């Protein structure tokens, strides 16, 4: 098999360069000589058999890894990746369900009824071409100026991208390499784990308390740390300013890139916080407008060091180039229109009111919920599987811990949890149905903590 592989590579090798060797390996994969999961021969063996320098072979292997064709895992070698069967990902898997649900609490999406009206913004769009050149600045100057005035630290570089996940993906693929150690909060947003695993980094769990990430977990050498400074998904914990300062002091003098995903954005009731206040040359700060102004707006602003944003801009030139300036004009209008600003402010306070209501009702049932902000609640339960089945049967759905805390992020003997998004039930009897769902979820937690609870719930 190895001789056949080397022969196929040699046959496809036009010139003794790294690029041509990578192309020859790619053709061997397309021809079926190399299949997903097969390991490439060691660099020195390929160099000897094909009369190439080890440096050339190593550079070719690096090109293949960078393109996602192969994956290198230290001494275990380089393996061909199956690029034809992408995984659905943790987030999509938990959302794929057949039944129509009366009350779906698993999605983490904003309430459409609380989004600002687009009527005024759309009325201002008399043309689709201002500006209209491929060479114009990617960010509208007026939008850039307005965003920087409201930024949590004095930033000099700013970009607008297609949402927070797009920003995270661009930063990860521009600044991280296979095998890098990256700390993420435990628990965390499921697509972030999918994204980092696709890049091939080693994920390090970052435990949290009520003040934010635990500084003690940052002792290891890290390529990056990914934080959600406000309304962390799924716990709703917002990082306190004093904790942000402590983290900045620990990371000062290191090469660790700090990536802050402020996905809650203007819907958060917490004060904007960023480590960029102390470490602007290490911090990438992302602010999403999906929850506040609508997921279909698909826009997020991002500040960061010039080298990282420059790499992001260069990478975008191979694809979309820039985020729609038409959508940027809509966002600019929504950020400056008094009626839209009032609607976002009202939504922020309404989300906070709903959260307090649900948390208070759970507390009355003996269930303590951490966090103080955002549209998600991290509810402790004794048995996730048992809680999931009854919650789904009557038409209610919540996200399970397996999708939010993969094995790499399980830092200790945590209680089982379920994530729920607080929202009003539609139709008659909404309050009763919501309370019933909360009681079922909380009851399964209480039954195993307090034997007397079994009788109280049964009665």
Beta strands, then each sheet from edge to edge (+ up, - down):
strand 1: 70-72
strand 2: 78-80
strand 3: 103-104
strand 4: 158-161
strand 5: 181-186
strand 6: 202-209
strand 7: 212-213
strand 8: 224-227
strand 9: 257-262
strand 10: 283-288
strand 11: 300-303
strand 12: 376-381
strand 13: 396-397
strand 14: 399-400
strand 15: 416-421
sheet 1: 1+ 2-
sheet 2: 3+ 13+
sheet 3: 4+ 11- 10+ 9+ 8+ 5+ 6+ 7-
sheet 4: 12+ 15- 14+
end
